[in-house]
């Protein structure tokens, strides 16, 4: 699985509480470019979540549940 690019990391760091238009302006990019980066970030996040779910299923198979859990 690929990690986030430096630009994607910058977007993730600065996105909270801002509109896409304001963020694009701050980062000096067009709104379409920002949307493309956000779409890629979401895809990477979804892939990571799928991997975590598969890993958790394997862990359940390999390690029996302890008493009281």
Secondary structure as UniProt FT lines:
FT   HELIX           6..14
FT   TURN            16..17
FT   HELIX           20..27
FT   HELIX           31..62
FT   TURN            67..68
//
